[in-house]
C-alpha cells in the first residue's frame, strides 16, 4: 500500500469515516459481515475495530505485506483488546504458508487471487471450494459458473449490476454459498483516495460504489438470500 502525501492520523480518520458509513448500511439491512483489517493499520483503527465488533461483525486480518512476527504481535494485542479470538486471515494466494498461519492460531485463510486487469480474461487457477489443508480451512474466492468471473471486489465494482445479480443467482443454484468481497478504498472518490491505485481500479468508486452496495443489499433482501459472517458459515 503506497500512501499519498497524507499523515497517518489523517489516513486513520478518513478510514474511520468510511467504516462508519459501511456500518450504517449494514445495520439498515440487518446484515452481519466480516471486516478484514489491514495488519499495518490495525493499531491505529482500534476505535473502529471496537465499533465493528460491538455491532456484531467479525474482525479478521488482511495481510498486505507483514511478516509473521508482526502478525503474531498485532493479533495478540487485538485479541487482548477485544477479549475475542481473531480466526481469519486474508492474503494473496500462498503469500505466507498455511502451516505458518496455523501456528499463529488462525482457523481459516481467505485467499486473494491475482487482481491485475488481465484476470478478467482468465479463469481462477486455484480450487474454488472450501477445503482443509494442515488443519486450516481454506476459503478461495468464489467463481461464477455463469460468467467464469470471480466474486472479488473489482468484479463487484465494474460489472453491470443486473449481470452481477444474475451471476449471484446462477452461482447459488450450483453452490451452497458465494463469498462477496468489497474494499474500503472503493468508497473513496477518486480525487480523495489516500493511496495510490491503478487507473482501472478508479472506475465506479466513491458514491457510485456506495449505490452499487445499496442495490446489491436490496437485491439480496428481495431474493431472501441469507447473509452471514465468515466464521458463522465456516464453523
mmCIF file of the C-alpha atoms, coordinates in Angstrom:
data_MODEL
# 
_entry.id   MODEL 
# 
loop_
_atom_site.group_PDB 
_atom_site.id 
_atom_site.type_symbol 
_atom_site.label_atom_id 
_atom_site.label_alt_id 
_atom_site.label_comp_id 
_atom_site.label_asym_id 
_atom_site.label_entity_id 
_atom_site.label_seq_id 
_atom_site.pdbx_PDB_ins_code 
_atom_site.Cartn_x 
_atom_site.Cartn_y 
_atom_site.Cartn_z 
_atom_site.occupancy 
_atom_site.B_iso_or_equiv 
_atom_site.pdbx_formal_charge 
_atom_site.auth_seq_id 
_atom_site.auth_comp_id 
_atom_site.auth_asym_id 
_atom_site.auth_atom_id 
_atom_site.pdbx_PDB_model_num 
ATOM 1   C CA . UNK A 1 1   ? 0.000   0.000   0.000   1.00 0.00 ? 1   UNK A CA 1 
ATOM 2   C CA . UNK A 1 2   ? 1.558   3.275   -1.146  1.00 0.00 ? 2   UNK A CA 1 
ATOM 3   C CA . UNK A 1 3   ? 0.010   6.270   0.607   1.00 0.00 ? 3   UNK A CA 1 
ATOM 4   C CA . UNK A 1 4   ? -0.151  9.762   -0.838  1.00 0.00 ? 4   UNK A CA 1 
ATOM 5   C CA . UNK A 1 5   ? 1.172   12.861  0.945   1.00 0.00 ? 5   UNK A CA 1 
ATOM 6   C CA . UNK A 1 6   ? -1.064  12.397  3.986   1.00 0.00 ? 6   UNK A CA 1 
ATOM 7   C CA . UNK A 1 7   ? -0.335  11.954  7.687   1.00 0.00 ? 7   UNK A CA 1 
ATOM 8   C CA . UNK A 1 8   ? -1.131  8.722   9.499   1.00 0.00 ? 8   UNK A CA 1 
ATOM 9   C CA . UNK A 1 9   ? -3.753  10.458  11.654  1.00 0.00 ? 9   UNK A CA 1 
ATOM 10  C CA . UNK A 1 10  ? -5.470  11.866  8.550   1.00 0.00 ? 10  UNK A CA 1 
ATOM 11  C CA . UNK A 1 11  ? -5.422  8.418   6.958   1.00 0.00 ? 11  UNK A CA 1 
ATOM 12  C CA . UNK A 1 12  ? -6.953  6.788   10.047  1.00 0.00 ? 12  UNK A CA 1 
ATOM 13  C CA . UNK A 1 13  ? -9.628  9.492   10.341  1.00 0.00 ? 13  UNK A CA 1 
ATOM 14  C CA . UNK A 1 14  ? -10.659 9.092   6.707   1.00 0.00 ? 14  UNK A CA 1 
ATOM 15  C CA . UNK A 1 15  ? -10.877 5.306   7.052   1.00 0.00 ? 15  UNK A CA 1 
ATOM 16  C CA . UNK A 1 16  ? -12.940 5.648   10.235  1.00 0.00 ? 16  UNK A CA 1 
ATOM 17  C CA . UNK A 1 17  ? -15.465 7.752   8.302   1.00 0.00 ? 17  UNK A CA 1 
ATOM 18  C CA . UNK A 1 18  ? -15.813 5.075   5.611   1.00 0.00 ? 18  UNK A CA 1 
ATOM 19  C CA . UNK A 1 19  ? -16.132 2.334   8.227   1.00 0.00 ? 19  UNK A CA 1 
ATOM 20  C CA . UNK A 1 20  ? -18.933 4.246   9.954   1.00 0.00 ? 20  UNK A CA 1 
ATOM 21  C CA . UNK A 1 21  ? -20.889 4.672   6.719   1.00 0.00 ? 21  UNK A CA 1 
ATOM 22  C CA . UNK A 1 22  ? -20.452 0.955   5.960   1.00 0.00 ? 22  UNK A CA 1 
ATOM 23  C CA . UNK A 1 23  ? -21.695 0.011   9.430   1.00 0.00 ? 23  UNK A CA 1 
ATOM 24  C CA . UNK A 1 24  ? -24.790 2.156   8.929   1.00 0.00 ? 24  UNK A CA 1 
ATOM 25  C CA . UNK A 1 25  ? -25.561 0.480   5.604   1.00 0.00 ? 25  UNK A CA 1 
ATOM 26  C CA . UNK A 1 26  ? -25.142 -2.987  7.105   1.00 0.00 ? 26  UNK A CA 1 
ATOM 27  C CA . UNK A 1 27  ? -27.323 -2.041  10.074  1.00 0.00 ? 27  UNK A CA 1 
ATOM 28  C CA . UNK A 1 28  ? -30.040 -0.749  7.736   1.00 0.00 ? 28  UNK A CA 1 
ATOM 29  C CA . UNK A 1 29  ? -30.243 -4.153  6.058   1.00 0.00 ? 29  UNK A CA 1 
ATOM 30  C CA . UNK A 1 30  ? -29.587 -6.134  9.258   1.00 0.00 ? 30  UNK A CA 1 
ATOM 31  C CA . UNK A 1 31  ? -26.560 -7.868  7.721   1.00 0.00 ? 31  UNK A CA 1 
ATOM 32  C CA . UNK A 1 32  ? -23.553 -9.105  9.629   1.00 0.00 ? 32  UNK A CA 1 
ATOM 33  C CA . UNK A 1 33  ? -20.211 -9.221  7.844   1.00 0.00 ? 33  UNK A CA 1 
ATOM 34  C CA . UNK A 1 34  ? -16.534 -9.970  8.306   1.00 0.00 ? 34  UNK A CA 1 
ATOM 35  C CA . UNK A 1 35  ? -14.180 -6.974  8.291   1.00 0.00 ? 35  UNK A CA 1 
ATOM 36  C CA . UNK A 1 36  ? -10.643 -7.829  7.200   1.00 0.00 ? 36  UNK A CA 1 
ATOM 37  C CA . UNK A 1 37  ? -8.476  -5.169  8.876   1.00 0.00 ? 37  UNK A CA 1 
ATOM 38  C CA . UNK A 1 38  ? -5.080  -4.439  7.341   1.00 0.00 ? 38  UNK A CA 1 
ATOM 39  C CA . UNK A 1 39  ? -2.484  -5.525  9.905   1.00 0.00 ? 39  UNK A CA 1 
ATOM 40  C CA . UNK A 1 40  ? -0.357  -2.414  9.394   1.00 0.00 ? 40  UNK A CA 1 
ATOM 41  C CA . UNK A 1 41  ? -3.377  -0.196  10.221  1.00 0.00 ? 41  UNK A CA 1 
ATOM 42  C CA . UNK A 1 42  ? -4.923  -2.285  12.998  1.00 0.00 ? 42  UNK A CA 1 
ATOM 43  C CA . UNK A 1 43  ? -3.365  -0.492  15.969  1.00 0.00 ? 43  UNK A CA 1 
ATOM 44  C CA . UNK A 1 44  ? -4.493  2.907   14.693  1.00 0.00 ? 44  UNK A CA 1 
ATOM 45  C CA . UNK A 1 45  ? -8.002  1.660   13.927  1.00 0.00 ? 45  UNK A CA 1 
ATOM 46  C CA . UNK A 1 46  ? -8.839  0.366   17.405  1.00 0.00 ? 46  UNK A CA 1 
ATOM 47  C CA . UNK A 1 47  ? -11.737 2.804   17.718  1.00 0.00 ? 47  UNK A CA 1 
ATOM 48  C CA . UNK A 1 48  ? -13.316 1.483   14.509  1.00 0.00 ? 48  UNK A CA 1 
ATOM 49  C CA . UNK A 1 49  ? -12.490 -2.112  15.394  1.00 0.00 ? 49  UNK A CA 1 
ATOM 50  C CA . UNK A 1 50  ? -14.336 -1.730  18.684  1.00 0.00 ? 50  UNK A CA 1 
ATOM 51  C CA . UNK A 1 51  ? -17.365 -0.287  16.859  1.00 0.00 ? 51  UNK A CA 1 
ATOM 52  C CA . UNK A 1 52  ? -17.292 -3.100  14.303  1.00 0.00 ? 52  UNK A CA 1 
ATOM 53  C CA . UNK A 1 53  ? -17.115 -5.780  16.974  1.00 0.00 ? 53  UNK A CA 1 
ATOM 54  C CA . UNK A 1 54  ? -19.765 -4.086  19.162  1.00 0.00 ? 54  UNK A CA 1 
ATOM 55  C CA . UNK A 1 55  ? -22.142 -4.094  16.169  1.00 0.00 ? 55  UNK A CA 1 
ATOM 56  C CA . UNK A 1 56  ? -21.779 -7.893  15.969  1.00 0.00 ? 56  UNK A CA 1 
ATOM 57  C CA . UNK A 1 57  ? -19.490 -8.137  12.969  1.00 0.00 ? 57  UNK A CA 1 
ATOM 58  C CA . UNK A 1 58  ? -16.411 -10.342 12.791  1.00 0.00 ? 58  UNK A CA 1 
ATOM 59  C CA . UNK A 1 59  ? -12.889 -8.930  12.979  1.00 0.00 ? 59  UNK A CA 1 
ATOM 60  C CA . UNK A 1 60  ? -10.292 -10.720 10.852  1.00 0.00 ? 60  UNK A CA 1 
ATOM 61  C CA . UNK A 1 61  ? -6.961  -9.656  9.332   1.00 0.00 ? 61  UNK A CA 1 
ATOM 62  C CA . UNK A 1 62  ? -5.841  -8.537  5.887   1.00 0.00 ? 62  UNK A CA 1 
ATOM 63  C CA . UNK A 1 63  ? -2.151  -9.095  5.216   1.00 0.00 ? 63  UNK A CA 1 
ATOM 64  C CA . UNK A 1 64  ? -0.726  -6.676  2.672   1.00 0.00 ? 64  UNK A CA 1 
ATOM 65  C CA . UNK A 1 65  ? 2.969   -7.137  3.432   1.00 0.00 ? 65  UNK A CA 1 
ATOM 66  C CA . UNK A 1 66  ? 3.501   -8.054  7.114   1.00 0.00 ? 66  UNK A CA 1 
ATOM 67  C CA . UNK A 1 67  ? 5.830   -10.775 8.352   1.00 0.00 ? 67  UNK A CA 1 
ATOM 68  C CA . UNK A 1 68  ? 4.956   -13.488 10.857  1.00 0.00 ? 68  UNK A CA 1 
ATOM 69  C CA . UNK A 1 69  ? 6.342   -11.668 13.890  1.00 0.00 ? 69  UNK A CA 1 
ATOM 70  C CA . UNK A 1 70  ? 4.289   -8.557  13.205  1.00 0.00 ? 70  UNK A CA 1 
ATOM 71  C CA . UNK A 1 71  ? 1.147   -10.589 12.534  1.00 0.00 ? 71  UNK A CA 1 
ATOM 72  C CA . UNK A 1 72  ? 1.603   -12.517 15.778  1.00 0.00 ? 72  UNK A CA 1 
ATOM 73  C CA . UNK A 1 73  ? 2.176   -9.337  17.814  1.00 0.00 ? 73  UNK A CA 1 
ATOM 74  C CA . UNK A 1 74  ? -0.797  -7.436  16.375  1.00 0.00 ? 74  UNK A CA 1 
ATOM 75  C CA . UNK A 1 75  ? -3.053  -10.492 16.687  1.00 0.00 ? 75  UNK A CA 1 
ATOM 76  C CA . UNK A 1 76  ? -2.229  -10.890 20.367  1.00 0.00 ? 76  UNK A CA 1 
ATOM 77  C CA . UNK A 1 77  ? -2.714  -7.179  21.065  1.00 0.00 ? 77  UNK A CA 1 
ATOM 78  C CA . UNK A 1 78  ? -6.101  -7.040  19.361  1.00 0.00 ? 78  UNK A CA 1 
ATOM 79  C CA . UNK A 1 79  ? -7.322  -10.257 20.955  1.00 0.00 ? 79  UNK A CA 1 
ATOM 80  C CA . UNK A 1 80  ? -6.444  -8.787  24.362  1.00 0.00 ? 80  UNK A CA 1 
ATOM 81  C CA . UNK A 1 81  ? -8.212  -5.560  23.391  1.00 0.00 ? 81  UNK A CA 1 
ATOM 82  C CA . UNK A 1 82  ? -11.383 -7.260  22.120  1.00 0.00 ? 82  UNK A CA 1 
ATOM 83  C CA . UNK A 1 83  ? -11.330 -10.215 24.507  1.00 0.00 ? 83  UNK A CA 1 
ATOM 84  C CA . UNK A 1 84  ? -12.170 -12.324 21.443  1.00 0.00 ? 84  UNK A CA 1 
ATOM 85  C CA . UNK A 1 85  ? -10.093 -14.611 19.214  1.00 0.00 ? 85  UNK A CA 1 
ATOM 86  C CA . UNK A 1 86  ? -9.257  -13.490 15.681  1.00 0.00 ? 86  UNK A CA 1 
ATOM 87  C CA . UNK A 1 87  ? -9.830  -16.508 13.489  1.00 0.00 ? 87  UNK A CA 1 
ATOM 88  C CA . UNK A 1 88  ? -9.373  -15.372 9.896   1.00 0.00 ? 88  UNK A CA 1 
ATOM 89  C CA . UNK A 1 89  ? -6.624  -14.014 7.649   1.00 0.00 ? 89  UNK A CA 1 
ATOM 90  C CA . UNK A 1 90  ? -6.992  -12.738 4.086   1.00 0.00 ? 90  UNK A CA 1 
ATOM 91  C CA . UNK A 1 91  ? -3.914  -12.577 1.872   1.00 0.00 ? 91  UNK A CA 1 
ATOM 92  C CA . UNK A 1 92  ? -2.641  -13.210 -1.631  1.00 0.00 ? 92  UNK A CA 1 
ATOM 93  C CA . UNK A 1 93  ? -2.550  -16.871 -2.547  1.00 0.00 ? 93  UNK A CA 1 
ATOM 94  C CA . UNK A 1 94  ? 0.272   -18.597 -0.571  1.00 0.00 ? 94  UNK A CA 1 
ATOM 95  C CA . UNK A 1 95  ? 1.845   -15.280 0.497   1.00 0.00 ? 95  UNK A CA 1 
ATOM 96  C CA . UNK A 1 96  ? 2.582   -16.969 3.844   1.00 0.00 ? 96  UNK A CA 1 
ATOM 97  C CA . UNK A 1 97  ? 2.467   -20.747 4.065   1.00 0.00 ? 97  UNK A CA 1 
ATOM 98  C CA . UNK A 1 98  ? -0.592  -22.440 5.544   1.00 0.00 ? 98  UNK A CA 1 
ATOM 99  C CA . UNK A 1 99  ? 1.490   -24.241 8.147   1.00 0.00 ? 99  UNK A CA 1 
ATOM 100 C CA . UNK A 1 100 ? 2.897   -20.938 9.449   1.00 0.00 ? 100 UNK A CA 1 
ATOM 101 C CA . UNK A 1 101 ? -0.559  -19.370 9.532   1.00 0.00 ? 101 UNK A CA 1 
ATOM 102 C CA . UNK A 1 102 ? -1.906  -22.287 11.541  1.00 0.00 ? 102 UNK A CA 1 
ATOM 103 C CA . UNK A 1 103 ? 0.897   -21.872 14.091  1.00 0.00 ? 103 UNK A CA 1 
ATOM 104 C CA . UNK A 1 104 ? -0.493  -18.399 14.830  1.00 0.00 ? 104 UNK A CA 1 
ATOM 105 C CA . UNK A 1 105 ? -3.840  -19.982 15.827  1.00 0.00 ? 105 UNK A CA 1 
ATOM 106 C CA . UNK A 1 106 ? -5.839  -18.819 12.828  1.00 0.00 ? 106 UNK A CA 1 
ATOM 107 C CA . UNK A 1 107 ? -8.719  -21.114 11.847  1.00 0.00 ? 107 UNK A CA 1 
ATOM 108 C CA . UNK A 1 108 ? -9.197  -20.045 8.243   1.00 0.00 ? 108 UNK A CA 1 
ATOM 109 C CA . UNK A 1 109 ? -7.452  -18.292 5.385   1.00 0.00 ? 109 UNK A CA 1 
ATOM 110 C CA . UNK A 1 110 ? -9.307  -16.253 2.765   1.00 0.00 ? 110 UNK A CA 1 
ATOM 111 C CA . UNK A 1 111 ? -7.272  -16.365 -0.426  1.00 0.00 ? 111 UNK A CA 1 
ATOM 112 C CA . UNK A 1 112 ? -6.853  -13.486 -2.874  1.00 0.00 ? 112 UNK A CA 1 
ATOM 113 C CA . UNK A 1 113 ? -6.172  -14.500 -6.432  1.00 0.00 ? 113 UNK A CA 1 
ATOM 114 C CA . UNK A 1 114 ? -4.400  -12.287 -8.968  1.00 0.00 ? 114 UNK A CA 1 
ATOM 115 C CA . UNK A 1 115 ? -6.154  -8.914  -9.320  1.00 0.00 ? 115 UNK A CA 1 
ATOM 116 C CA . UNK A 1 116 ? -4.348  -7.347  -12.272 1.00 0.00 ? 116 UNK A CA 1 
ATOM 117 C CA . UNK A 1 117 ? -6.635  -6.269  -15.084 1.00 0.00 ? 117 UNK A CA 1 
ATOM 118 C CA . UNK A 1 118 ? -5.864  -9.324  -17.240 1.00 0.00 ? 118 UNK A CA 1 
ATOM 119 C CA . UNK A 1 119 ? -7.611  -11.623 -14.741 1.00 0.00 ? 119 UNK A CA 1 
ATOM 120 C CA . UNK A 1 120 ? -10.919 -10.663 -16.395 1.00 0.00 ? 120 UNK A CA 1 
ATOM 121 C CA . UNK A 1 121 ? -9.976  -12.851 -19.348 1.00 0.00 ? 121 UNK A CA 1 
ATOM 122 C CA . UNK A 1 122 ? -8.969  -15.985 -17.474 1.00 0.00 ? 122 UNK A CA 1 
ATOM 123 C CA . UNK A 1 123 ? -10.365 -18.463 -15.004 1.00 0.00 ? 123 UNK A CA 1 
ATOM 124 C CA . UNK A 1 124 ? -9.232  -18.789 -11.411 1.00 0.00 ? 124 UNK A CA 1 
ATOM 125 C CA . UNK A 1 125 ? -6.304  -21.154 -11.087 1.00 0.00 ? 125 UNK A CA 1 
ATOM 126 C CA . UNK A 1 126 ? -6.902  -22.463 -7.568  1.00 0.00 ? 126 UNK A CA 1 
ATOM 127 C CA . UNK A 1 127 ? -9.678  -24.634 -6.149  1.00 0.00 ? 127 UNK A CA 1 
ATOM 128 C CA . UNK A 1 128 ? -12.913 -22.723 -5.707  1.00 0.00 ? 128 UNK A CA 1 
ATOM 129 C CA . UNK A 1 129 ? -14.342 -24.986 -2.992  1.00 0.00 ? 129 UNK A CA 1 
ATOM 130 C CA . UNK A 1 130 ? -13.719 -24.605 0.728   1.00 0.00 ? 130 UNK A CA 1 
ATOM 131 C CA . UNK A 1 131 ? -11.275 -27.297 1.824   1.00 0.00 ? 131 UNK A CA 1 
ATOM 132 C CA . UNK A 1 132 ? -8.883  -28.201 4.634   1.00 0.00 ? 132 UNK A CA 1 
ATOM 133 C CA . UNK A 1 133 ? -5.081  -28.109 4.485   1.00 0.00 ? 133 UNK A CA 1 
ATOM 134 C CA . UNK A 1 134 ? -2.816  -28.537 7.530   1.00 0.00 ? 134 UNK A CA 1 
ATOM 135 C CA . UNK A 1 135 ? -5.910  -28.284 9.785   1.00 0.00 ? 135 UNK A CA 1 
ATOM 136 C CA . UNK A 1 136 ? -6.620  -24.854 8.289   1.00 0.00 ? 136 UNK A CA 1 
ATOM 137 C CA . UNK A 1 137 ? -9.858  -24.052 6.463   1.00 0.00 ? 137 UNK A CA 1 
ATOM 138 C CA . UNK A 1 138 ? -9.032  -22.635 3.028   1.00 0.00 ? 138 UNK A CA 1 
ATOM 139 C CA . UNK A 1 139 ? -11.608 -20.247 1.569   1.00 0.00 ? 139 UNK A CA 1 
ATOM 140 C CA . UNK A 1 140 ? -10.885 -19.453 -2.097  1.00 0.00 ? 140 UNK A CA 1 
ATOM 141 C CA . UNK A 1 141 ? -12.641 -16.688 -3.977  1.00 0.00 ? 141 UNK A CA 1 
ATOM 142 C CA . UNK A 1 142 ? -15.970 -17.850 -5.363  1.00 0.00 ? 142 UNK A CA 1 
ATOM 143 C CA . UNK A 1 143 ? -16.329 -18.082 -9.134  1.00 0.00 ? 143 UNK A CA 1 
ATOM 144 C CA . UNK A 1 144 ? -19.469 -17.710 -11.185 1.00 0.00 ? 144 UNK A CA 1 
ATOM 145 C CA . UNK A 1 145 ? -20.346 -20.682 -13.444 1.00 0.00 ? 145 UNK A CA 1 
ATOM 146 C CA . UNK A 1 146 ? -22.475 -18.175 -15.353 1.00 0.00 ? 146 UNK A CA 1 
ATOM 147 C CA . UNK A 1 147 ? -19.625 -15.845 -16.376 1.00 0.00 ? 147 UNK A CA 1 
ATOM 148 C CA . UNK A 1 148 ? -16.477 -17.624 -15.089 1.00 0.00 ? 148 UNK A CA 1 
ATOM 149 C CA . UNK A 1 149 ? -15.628 -14.408 -13.212 1.00 0.00 ? 149 UNK A CA 1 
ATOM 150 C CA . UNK A 1 150 ? -14.521 -14.448 -9.567  1.00 0.00 ? 150 UNK A CA 1 
ATOM 151 C CA . UNK A 1 151 ? -16.610 -12.673 -6.925  1.00 0.00 ? 151 UNK A CA 1 
ATOM 152 C CA . UNK A 1 152 ? -13.863 -10.293 -5.884  1.00 0.00 ? 152 UNK A CA 1 
ATOM 153 C CA . UNK A 1 153 ? -14.019 -6.583  -5.075  1.00 0.00 ? 153 UNK A CA 1 
ATOM 154 C CA . UNK A 1 154 ? -13.084 -5.430  -8.574  1.00 0.00 ? 154 UNK A CA 1 
ATOM 155 C CA . UNK A 1 155 ? -15.747 -7.526  -10.307 1.00 0.00 ? 155 UNK A CA 1 
ATOM 156 C CA . UNK A 1 156 ? -18.352 -6.050  -7.953  1.00 0.00 ? 156 UNK A CA 1 
ATOM 157 C CA . UNK A 1 157 ? -17.038 -2.597  -8.830  1.00 0.00 ? 157 UNK A CA 1 
ATOM 158 C CA . UNK A 1 158 ? -17.127 -2.765  -12.631 1.00 0.00 ? 158 UNK A CA 1 
ATOM 159 C CA . UNK A 1 159 ? -19.677 -5.411  -13.644 1.00 0.00 ? 159 UNK A CA 1 
ATOM 160 C CA . UNK A 1 160 ? -23.117 -4.109  -14.704 1.00 0.00 ? 160 UNK A CA 1 
ATOM 161 C CA . UNK A 1 161 ? -25.417 -4.618  -11.709 1.00 0.00 ? 161 UNK A CA 1 
ATOM 162 C CA . UNK A 1 162 ? -28.020 -6.729  -13.484 1.00 0.00 ? 162 UNK A CA 1 
ATOM 163 C CA . UNK A 1 163 ? -25.307 -9.008  -14.821 1.00 0.00 ? 163 UNK A CA 1 
ATOM 164 C CA . UNK A 1 164 ? -23.749 -9.292  -11.361 1.00 0.00 ? 164 UNK A CA 1 
ATOM 165 C CA . UNK A 1 165 ? -27.129 -10.200 -9.871  1.00 0.00 ? 165 UNK A CA 1 
ATOM 166 C CA . UNK A 1 166 ? -27.553 -12.942 -12.480 1.00 0.00 ? 166 UNK A CA 1 
ATOM 167 C CA . UNK A 1 167 ? -24.065 -14.205 -11.635 1.00 0.00 ? 167 UNK A CA 1 
ATOM 168 C CA . UNK A 1 168 ? -25.042 -14.393 -7.984  1.00 0.00 ? 168 UNK A CA 1 
ATOM 169 C CA . UNK A 1 169 ? -28.309 -16.249 -8.560  1.00 0.00 ? 169 UNK A CA 1 
ATOM 170 C CA . UNK A 1 170 ? -26.760 -18.718 -11.003 1.00 0.00 ? 170 UNK A CA 1 
ATOM 171 C CA . UNK A 1 171 ? -23.894 -19.386 -8.606  1.00 0.00 ? 171 UNK A CA 1 
ATOM 172 C CA . UNK A 1 172 ? -26.259 -20.083 -5.715  1.00 0.00 ? 172 UNK A CA 1 
ATOM 173 C CA . UNK A 1 173 ? -28.094 -22.631 -7.862  1.00 0.00 ? 173 UNK A CA 1 
ATOM 174 C CA . UNK A 1 174 ? -24.842 -24.568 -8.186  1.00 0.00 ? 174 UNK A CA 1 
ATOM 175 C CA . UNK A 1 175 ? -23.202 -23.835 -4.832  1.00 0.00 ? 175 UNK A CA 1 
ATOM 176 C CA . UNK A 1 176 ? -24.265 -23.507 -1.205  1.00 0.00 ? 176 UNK A CA 1 
ATOM 177 C CA . UNK A 1 177 ? -22.535 -20.168 -0.786  1.00 0.00 ? 177 UNK A CA 1 
ATOM 178 C CA . UNK A 1 178 ? -20.897 -17.221 -2.527  1.00 0.00 ? 178 UNK A CA 1 
ATOM 179 C CA . UNK A 1 179 ? -18.190 -15.149 -0.842  1.00 0.00 ? 179 UNK A CA 1 
ATOM 180 C CA . UNK A 1 180 ? -18.635 -11.471 -1.755  1.00 0.00 ? 180 UNK A CA 1 
ATOM 181 C CA . UNK A 1 181 ? -15.777 -9.038  -1.103  1.00 0.00 ? 181 UNK A CA 1 
ATOM 182 C CA . UNK A 1 182 ? -15.527 -5.242  -1.125  1.00 0.00 ? 182 UNK A CA 1 
ATOM 183 C CA . UNK A 1 183 ? -12.622 -2.951  -0.296  1.00 0.00 ? 183 UNK A CA 1 
ATOM 184 C CA . UNK A 1 184 ? -12.621 0.237   1.809   1.00 0.00 ? 184 UNK A CA 1 
ATOM 185 C CA . UNK A 1 185 ? -10.765 2.149   -0.934  1.00 0.00 ? 185 UNK A CA 1 
ATOM 186 C CA . UNK A 1 186 ? -13.748 1.637   -3.241  1.00 0.00 ? 186 UNK A CA 1 
ATOM 187 C CA . UNK A 1 187 ? -15.756 4.027   -1.051  1.00 0.00 ? 187 UNK A CA 1 
ATOM 188 C CA . UNK A 1 188 ? -13.459 6.987   -1.777  1.00 0.00 ? 188 UNK A CA 1 
ATOM 189 C CA . UNK A 1 189 ? -13.965 9.436   -4.612  1.00 0.00 ? 189 UNK A CA 1 
ATOM 190 C CA . UNK A 1 190 ? -11.017 9.270   -6.988  1.00 0.00 ? 190 UNK A CA 1 
ATOM 191 C CA . UNK A 1 191 ? -9.673  12.688  -6.001  1.00 0.00 ? 191 UNK A CA 1 
ATOM 192 C CA . UNK A 1 192 ? -9.902  11.825  -2.278  1.00 0.00 ? 192 UNK A CA 1 
ATOM 193 C CA . UNK A 1 193 ? -8.061  8.499   -2.361  1.00 0.00 ? 193 UNK A CA 1 
ATOM 194 C CA . UNK A 1 194 ? -5.326  8.437   0.306   1.00 0.00 ? 194 UNK A CA 1 
ATOM 195 C CA . UNK A 1 195 ? -3.416  5.673   -1.504  1.00 0.00 ? 195 UNK A CA 1 
ATOM 196 C CA . UNK A 1 196 ? -2.118  5.058   -5.000  1.00 0.00 ? 196 UNK A CA 1 
ATOM 197 C CA . UNK A 1 197 ? -4.163  2.551   -7.010  1.00 0.00 ? 197 UNK A CA 1 
ATOM 198 C CA . UNK A 1 198 ? -4.076  1.574   -10.718 1.00 0.00 ? 198 UNK A CA 1 
ATOM 199 C CA . UNK A 1 199 ? -6.197  3.703   -13.061 1.00 0.00 ? 199 UNK A CA 1 
ATOM 200 C CA . UNK A 1 200 ? -8.577  0.846   -13.861 1.00 0.00 ? 200 UNK A CA 1 
ATOM 201 C CA . UNK A 1 201 ? -9.477  0.466   -10.189 1.00 0.00 ? 201 UNK A CA 1 
ATOM 202 C CA . UNK A 1 202 ? -10.786 4.052   -10.098 1.00 0.00 ? 202 UNK A CA 1 
ATOM 203 C CA . UNK A 1 203 ? -13.826 3.153   -12.206 1.00 0.00 ? 203 UNK A CA 1 
ATOM 204 C CA . UNK A 1 204 ? -17.169 3.386   -10.371 1.00 0.00 ? 204 UNK A CA 1 
ATOM 205 C CA . UNK A 1 205 ? -15.693 4.212   -6.967  1.00 0.00 ? 205 UNK A CA 1 
ATOM 206 C CA . UNK A 1 206 ? -16.992 6.598   -4.314  1.00 0.00 ? 206 UNK A CA 1 
ATOM 207 C CA . UNK A 1 207 ? -20.706 7.398   -4.379  1.00 0.00 ? 207 UNK A CA 1 
ATOM 208 C CA . UNK A 1 208 ? -21.214 5.146   -7.411  1.00 0.00 ? 208 UNK A CA 1 
ATOM 209 C CA . UNK A 1 209 ? -19.853 2.193   -5.452  1.00 0.00 ? 209 UNK A CA 1 
ATOM 210 C CA . UNK A 1 210 ? -21.988 3.009   -2.390  1.00 0.00 ? 210 UNK A CA 1 
ATOM 211 C CA . UNK A 1 211 ? -25.032 2.994   -4.689  1.00 0.00 ? 211 UNK A CA 1 
ATOM 212 C CA . UNK A 1 212 ? -23.938 -0.408  -6.013  1.00 0.00 ? 212 UNK A CA 1 
ATOM 213 C CA . UNK A 1 213 ? -23.716 -1.809  -2.493  1.00 0.00 ? 213 UNK A CA 1 
ATOM 214 C CA . UNK A 1 214 ? -27.158 -0.450  -1.663  1.00 0.00 ? 214 UNK A CA 1 
ATOM 215 C CA . UNK A 1 215 ? -28.647 -2.020  -4.816  1.00 0.00 ? 215 UNK A CA 1 
ATOM 216 C CA . UNK A 1 216 ? -26.905 -5.316  -4.076  1.00 0.00 ? 216 UNK A CA 1 
ATOM 217 C CA . UNK A 1 217 ? -28.174 -5.374  -0.490  1.00 0.00 ? 217 UNK A CA 1 
ATOM 218 C CA . UNK A 1 218 ? -31.717 -4.613  -1.678  1.00 0.00 ? 218 UNK A CA 1 
ATOM 219 C CA . UNK A 1 219 ? -31.441 -7.440  -4.215  1.00 0.00 ? 219 UNK A CA 1 
ATOM 220 C CA . UNK A 1 220 ? -30.234 -9.841  -1.520  1.00 0.00 ? 220 UNK A CA 1 
ATOM 221 C CA . UNK A 1 221 ? -33.179 -8.909  0.696   1.00 0.00 ? 221 UNK A CA 1 
ATOM 222 C CA . UNK A 1 222 ? -35.722 -9.170  -2.112  1.00 0.00 ? 222 UNK A CA 1 
ATOM 223 C CA . UNK A 1 223 ? -34.472 -12.651 -3.010  1.00 0.00 ? 223 UNK A CA 1 
ATOM 224 C CA . UNK A 1 224 ? -34.278 -13.732 0.649   1.00 0.00 ? 224 UNK A CA 1 
ATOM 225 C CA . UNK A 1 225 ? -30.612 -14.712 0.389   1.00 0.00 ? 225 UNK A CA 1 
ATOM 226 C CA . UNK A 1 226 ? -29.048 -15.484 3.766   1.00 0.00 ? 226 UNK A CA 1 
ATOM 227 C CA . UNK A 1 227 ? -26.015 -13.408 4.777   1.00 0.00 ? 227 UNK A CA 1 
ATOM 228 C CA . UNK A 1 228 ? -23.512 -14.304 7.494   1.00 0.00 ? 228 UNK A CA 1 
ATOM 229 C CA . UNK A 1 229 ? -20.052 -13.631 8.849   1.00 0.00 ? 229 UNK A CA 1 
ATOM 230 C CA . UNK A 1 230 ? -17.297 -15.910 7.585   1.00 0.00 ? 230 UNK A CA 1 
ATOM 231 C CA . UNK A 1 231 ? -16.824 -17.662 10.932  1.00 0.00 ? 231 UNK A CA 1 
ATOM 232 C CA . UNK A 1 232 ? -20.555 -18.355 11.281  1.00 0.00 ? 232 UNK A CA 1 
ATOM 233 C CA . UNK A 1 233 ? -20.685 -20.102 7.935   1.00 0.00 ? 233 UNK A CA 1 
ATOM 234 C CA . UNK A 1 234 ? -17.421 -21.986 8.327   1.00 0.00 ? 234 UNK A CA 1 
ATOM 235 C CA . UNK A 1 235 ? -17.864 -23.199 11.892  1.00 0.00 ? 235 UNK A CA 1 
# 
